[in-house]
Amino acid sequence: MGFNYLFQVGSDFGKRERLAIMQSRSLRDDEITYACLNDIQIALNHVKTLKNCIPVGTVEFCRSVAKIQGIELPEELAFLKELKEFYAKPFSLRLFKNVPNHFFVKPAKEIKLFNGGVKESLTEVIDPNTPVWSSEPVEFQFEWRGYILDGKTVGLARYDDREEDTPDDLIKKALQCIEEIRAKINEKKAFKSRGYSIDIGLIKDDKNLHKIKLIEINDGWALGLYKTDDLRMNDKTYAKIISTRWSELLSGS
């Protein structure tokens, strides 16, 4: 049985992801439906069965589809105590109103409730009583995403805005860092997900120490696809991560 993919349109996000899935499709009975954020319910009325429906789009879009499907999505994976040794700075759980203005903040419960950033630079209106993870800010020079499927690293991509290529020695160090984090997740059983990403970054400092640290873990149900000149993610592998993670959610496992 194939999947019913629900592609988000009307947003800049998702174009690369949609193309990757379309190019990787191997089952003739896969179906594709398109929907804007505001007409998800109308689009789902044309889907034969919700039990195989996989949304591809923004976090907000995927969350809306999951709600209609009756799926309770996992909480934010912003900070995992099992991985505290890998973060650049220690995180603390606080209410938004209690965080110093120069600290970095991100949602503690609901994924992408707002975009993480330094508190005093945020433009969104945030409830003062919102639980957030906070830490001293860290500036990264290069940032990578490691793609994980069934406990193995299956791809690596740069996702920062810098133009220069990554030196080979840094790619090797980035992969080593991701492997160490992945191994710790497997060892500690830090969370349950067959498909997810590990985001890491090279700390920008004057000593050129090449310190690579964990930025965050992202669950695979709304995972962005990045392609750079370092190690390109295979379209078929990306589609497999998305479909595998959603198959878990749809089955309730």
ZAZABA-698317 format. One record per residue (C-alpha): chain; x, y, z. Coordinates in pm, whole numbers, plus 50000, padded with zeros to 5 digits. Layout:
mol = A, x = X, y = Y, z = Z
...
//
This chain:
mol = A, x = 50000, y = 50000, z = 50000
mol = A, x = 50134, y = 50342, z = 49907
mol = A, x = 50122, y = 50672, z = 50093
mol = A, x = 49892, y = 50968, z = 50053
mol = A, x = 50123, y = 51269, z = 50054
mol = A, x = 49968, y = 51606, z = 50139
mol = A, x = 50196, y = 51878, z = 50003
mol = A, x = 50175, y = 52232, z = 50136
mol = A, x = 50155, y = 52507, z = 49875
mol = A, x = 50149, y = 52883, z = 49919
mol = A, x = 50470, y = 52880, z = 50125
mol = A, x = 50834, y = 52914, z = 50026
mol = A, x = 50917, y = 52628, z = 50261
mol = A, x = 50868, y = 52281, z = 50124
mol = A, x = 50962, y = 52322, z = 49757
mol = A, x = 51286, y = 52126, z = 49787
mol = A, x = 51120, y = 51871, z = 50014
mol = A, x = 50828, y = 51816, z = 49774
mol = A, x = 51064, y = 51775, z = 49480
mol = A, x = 51278, y = 51523, z = 49670
mol = A, x = 50977, y = 51308, z = 49755
mol = A, x = 50834, y = 51327, z = 49403
mol = A, x = 51168, y = 51223, z = 49253
mol = A, x = 51208, y = 50936, z = 49496
mol = A, x = 50862, y = 50783, z = 49461
mol = A, x = 50880, y = 50422, z = 49355
mol = A, x = 50529, y = 50299, z = 49433
mol = A, x = 50271, y = 50361, z = 49161
mol = A, x = 49987, y = 50375, z = 49409
mol = A, x = 50129, y = 50674, z = 49599
mol = A, x = 49889, y = 50967, z = 49580
mol = A, x = 49964, y = 51339, z = 49606
mol = A, x = 49721, y = 51608, z = 49720
mol = A, x = 49800, y = 51978, z = 49752
mol = A, x = 49673, y = 52215, z = 50020
mol = A, x = 49728, y = 52562, z = 50161
mol = A, x = 49750, y = 52606, z = 50536
mol = A, x = 49395, y = 52742, z = 50547
mol = A, x = 49225, y = 52466, z = 50345
mol = A, x = 49375, y = 52149, z = 50493
mol = A, x = 49039, y = 52006, z = 50595
mol = A, x = 48897, y = 52054, z = 50245
mol = A, x = 49199, y = 51880, z = 50093
mol = A, x = 49180, y = 51591, z = 50339
mol = A, x = 48819, y = 51530, z = 50235
mol = A, x = 48961, y = 51414, z = 49900
mol = A, x = 49214, y = 51176, z = 50055
mol = A, x = 49100, y = 50814, z = 50043
mol = A, x = 49229, y = 50728, z = 50390
mol = A, x = 49388, y = 50937, z = 50664
mol = A, x = 49580, y = 50643, z = 50808
mol = A, x = 49843, y = 50670, z = 50533
mol = A, x = 49838, y = 51049, z = 50491
mol = A, x = 50180, y = 51213, z = 50527
mol = A, x = 50200, y = 51595, z = 50531
mol = A, x = 50503, y = 51771, z = 50383
mol = A, x = 50540, y = 52137, z = 50477
mol = A, x = 50604, y = 52374, z = 50763
mol = A, x = 50580, y = 52273, z = 51128
mol = A, x = 50251, y = 52464, z = 51153
mol = A, x = 50113, y = 52282, z = 50849
mol = A, x = 50217, y = 51935, z = 50970
mol = A, x = 50089, y = 52009, z = 51319
mol = A, x = 49748, y = 52111, z = 51178
mol = A, x = 49724, y = 51789, z = 50976
mol = A, x = 49821, y = 51581, z = 51280
mol = A, x = 49550, y = 51748, z = 51487
mol = A, x = 49285, y = 51657, z = 51231
mol = A, x = 49421, y = 51301, z = 51226
mol = A, x = 49397, y = 51283, z = 51604
mol = A, x = 49772, y = 51241, z = 51645
mol = A, x = 49942, y = 51385, z = 51953
mol = A, x = 50285, y = 51502, z = 51841
mol = A, x = 50587, y = 51471, z = 52072
mol = A, x = 50707, y = 51768, z = 52273
mol = A, x = 50997, y = 51988, z = 52167
mol = A, x = 51339, y = 51815, z = 52177
mol = A, x = 51525, y = 52143, z = 52232
mol = A, x = 51724, y = 52020, z = 52530
mol = A, x = 51781, y = 51662, z = 52637
mol = A, x = 51951, y = 51607, z = 52972
mol = A, x = 52107, y = 51286, z = 52837
mol = A, x = 52305, y = 51500, z = 52590
mol = A, x = 52404, y = 51790, z = 52818
mol = A, x = 52775, y = 51725, z = 52765
mol = A, x = 52742, y = 51809, z = 52394
mol = A, x = 52574, y = 52150, z = 52419
mol = A, x = 52785, y = 52465, z = 52395
mol = A, x = 52615, y = 52623, z = 52697
mol = A, x = 52396, y = 52476, z = 52973
mol = A, x = 52020, y = 52523, z = 52928
mol = A, x = 51772, y = 52605, z = 53200
mol = A, x = 51392, y = 52577, z = 53198
mol = A, x = 51222, y = 52906, z = 53288
mol = A, x = 50919, y = 53115, z = 53217
mol = A, x = 50979, y = 53362, z = 52934
mol = A, x = 50932, y = 53660, z = 53167
mol = A, x = 51217, y = 53543, z = 53392
mol = A, x = 51482, y = 53513, z = 53120
mol = A, x = 51746, y = 53790, z = 53093
mol = A, x = 51704, y = 53995, z = 52775
mol = A, x = 52046, y = 53900, z = 52635
mol = A, x = 51985, y = 53524, z = 52670
mol = A, x = 51890, y = 53284, z = 52390
mol = A, x = 51540, y = 53136, z = 52424
mol = A, x = 51337, y = 52870, z = 52246
mol = A, x = 51003, y = 52696, z = 52317
mol = A, x = 51016, y = 52421, z = 52578
mol = A, x = 50691, y = 52242, z = 52498
mol = A, x = 50546, y = 52321, z = 52157
mol = A, x = 50777, y = 52294, z = 51857
mol = A, x = 50821, y = 52622, z = 51667
mol = A, x = 50572, y = 52805, z = 51888
mol = A, x = 50809, y = 53089, z = 51806
mol = A, x = 51146, y = 53104, z = 51634
mol = A, x = 51430, y = 53071, z = 51880
mol = A, x = 51663, y = 53366, z = 51924
mol = A, x = 51804, y = 53622, z = 52164
mol = A, x = 51513, y = 53743, z = 52376
mol = A, x = 51562, y = 54117, z = 52320
mol = A, x = 51573, y = 54070, z = 51941
mol = A, x = 51251, y = 53866, z = 51907
mol = A, x = 50973, y = 54036, z = 51708
mol = A, x = 50692, y = 53794, z = 51796
mol = A, x = 50453, y = 53859, z = 52083
mol = A, x = 50512, y = 53585, z = 52341
mol = A, x = 50306, y = 53512, z = 52650
mol = A, x = 50526, y = 53600, z = 52953
mol = A, x = 50426, y = 53272, z = 53119
mol = A, x = 50542, y = 53055, z = 52827
mol = A, x = 50790, y = 52784, z = 52940
mol = A, x = 51118, y = 52821, z = 52748
mol = A, x = 51465, y = 52678, z = 52740
mol = A, x = 51725, y = 52950, z = 52787
mol = A, x = 52102, y = 52978, z = 52773
mol = A, x = 52377, y = 53228, z = 52713
mol = A, x = 52393, y = 53303, z = 52338
mol = A, x = 52645, y = 53124, z = 52117
mol = A, x = 52759, y = 53233, z = 51771
mol = A, x = 52824, y = 52956, z = 51519
mol = A, x = 53041, y = 52989, z = 51210
mol = A, x = 52927, y = 52675, z = 51027
mol = A, x = 52616, y = 52467, z = 51094
mol = A, x = 52539, y = 52113, z = 50985
mol = A, x = 52242, y = 51880, z = 50997
mol = A, x = 52298, y = 51509, z = 51037
mol = A, x = 52007, y = 51292, z = 50919
mol = A, x = 51938, y = 50982, z = 51127
mol = A, x = 51730, y = 50681, z = 51026
mol = A, x = 51687, y = 50368, z = 51239
mol = A, x = 51979, y = 50458, z = 51461
mol = A, x = 52226, y = 50525, z = 51178
mol = A, x = 52362, y = 50846, z = 51025
mol = A, x = 52244, y = 50851, z = 50662
mol = A, x = 52329, y = 51204, z = 50548
mol = A, x = 52497, y = 51535, z = 50629
mol = A, x = 52424, y = 51885, z = 50499
mol = A, x = 52531, y = 52241, z = 50572
mol = A, x = 52245, y = 52478, z = 50652
mol = A, x = 52409, y = 52809, z = 50744
mol = A, x = 52410, y = 53107, z = 50506
mol = A, x = 52784, y = 53130, z = 50454
mol = A, x = 52914, y = 53110, z = 50098
mol = A, x = 53249, y = 52937, z = 50147
mol = A, x = 53291, y = 52561, z = 50123
mol = A, x = 53366, y = 52361, z = 50435
mol = A, x = 53729, y = 52244, z = 50478
mol = A, x = 53758, y = 51865, z = 50459
mol = A, x = 53897, y = 51839, z = 50811
mol = A, x = 53590, y = 52015, z = 50950
mol = A, x = 53355, y = 51781, z = 50764
mol = A, x = 53531, y = 51488, z = 50926
mol = A, x = 53503, y = 51652, z = 51269
mol = A, x = 53135, y = 51730, z = 51210
mol = A, x = 53063, y = 51369, z = 51120
mol = A, x = 53257, y = 51247, z = 51423
mol = A, x = 53056, y = 51480, z = 51649
mol = A, x = 52726, y = 51358, z = 51505
mol = A, x = 52832, y = 50995, z = 51547
mol = A, x = 52919, y = 51057, z = 51914
mol = A, x = 52583, y = 51223, z = 51979
mol = A, x = 52393, y = 50954, z = 51789
mol = A, x = 52572, y = 50682, z = 51985
mol = A, x = 52476, y = 50852, z = 52313
mol = A, x = 52113, y = 50877, z = 52203
mol = A, x = 52111, y = 50508, z = 52119
mol = A, x = 52284, y = 50417, z = 52446
mol = A, x = 52059, y = 50628, z = 52669
mol = A, x = 51742, y = 50576, z = 52464
mol = A, x = 51697, y = 50952, z = 52499
mol = A, x = 51378, y = 50960, z = 52291
mol = A, x = 51172, y = 50741, z = 52061
mol = A, x = 51191, y = 50823, z = 51692
mol = A, x = 51316, y = 50621, z = 51396
mol = A, x = 51379, y = 50936, z = 51193
mol = A, x = 51525, y = 51263, z = 51321
mol = A, x = 51811, y = 51510, z = 51275
mol = A, x = 52109, y = 51620, z = 51483
mol = A, x = 52200, y = 51987, z = 51429
mol = A, x = 52552, y = 52091, z = 51524
mol = A, x = 52767, y = 52400, z = 51480
mol = A, x = 53127, y = 52521, z = 51480
mol = A, x = 53161, y = 52784, z = 51752
mol = A, x = 53298, y = 53111, z = 51624
mol = A, x = 53597, y = 53218, z = 51833
mol = A, x = 53925, y = 53402, z = 51793
mol = A, x = 54138, y = 53106, z = 51898
mol = A, x = 54032, y = 52889, z = 51601
mol = A, x = 53990, y = 52587, z = 51828
mol = A, x = 53735, y = 52422, z = 51598
mol = A, x = 53491, y = 52339, z = 51876
mol = A, x = 53182, y = 52170, z = 51732
mol = A, x = 52880, y = 52155, z = 51961
mol = A, x = 52521, y = 52035, z = 51957
mol = A, x = 52259, y = 52295, z = 51865
mol = A, x = 51941, y = 52090, z = 51880
mol = A, x = 51765, y = 51766, z = 51792
mol = A, x = 51471, y = 51781, z = 51549
mol = A, x = 51205, y = 51514, z = 51521
mol = A, x = 51148, y = 51375, z = 51173
mol = A, x = 50779, y = 51461, z = 51129
mol = A, x = 50856, y = 51809, z = 50989
mol = A, x = 51217, y = 51786, z = 50888
mol = A, x = 51366, y = 52031, z = 50639
mol = A, x = 51594, y = 51911, z = 50361
mol = A, x = 51923, y = 52091, z = 50303
mol = A, x = 52162, y = 52028, z = 50018
mol = A, x = 52511, y = 52176, z = 50000
mol = A, x = 52844, y = 52099, z = 49836
mol = A, x = 52959, y = 51898, z = 50137
mol = A, x = 52766, y = 51570, z = 50149
mol = A, x = 52437, y = 51580, z = 49963
mol = A, x = 52133, y = 51414, z = 50111
mol = A, x = 51990, y = 51150, z = 49883
mol = A, x = 51628, y = 51228, z = 49785
mol = A, x = 51519, y = 50870, z = 49840
mol = A, x = 51678, y = 50860, z = 50185
mol = A, x = 51511, y = 51187, z = 50285
mol = A, x = 51171, y = 51055, z = 50173
mol = A, x = 51237, y = 50736, z = 50369
mol = A, x = 51304, y = 50935, z = 50688
mol = A, x = 50978, y = 51129, z = 50651
mol = A, x = 50764, y = 50828, z = 50563
mol = A, x = 50920, y = 50612, z = 50835
mol = A, x = 50861, y = 50872, z = 51106
mol = A, x = 50503, y = 50935, z = 50998
mol = A, x = 50434, y = 50562, z = 50977
mol = A, x = 50530, y = 50546, z = 51346
mol = A, x = 50297, y = 50833, z = 51434
mol = A, x = 50008, y = 50701, z = 51224
mol = A, x = 50034, y = 50358, z = 51382
mol = A, x = 50047, y = 50503, z = 51732
mol = A, x = 50384, y = 50348, z = 51806
//
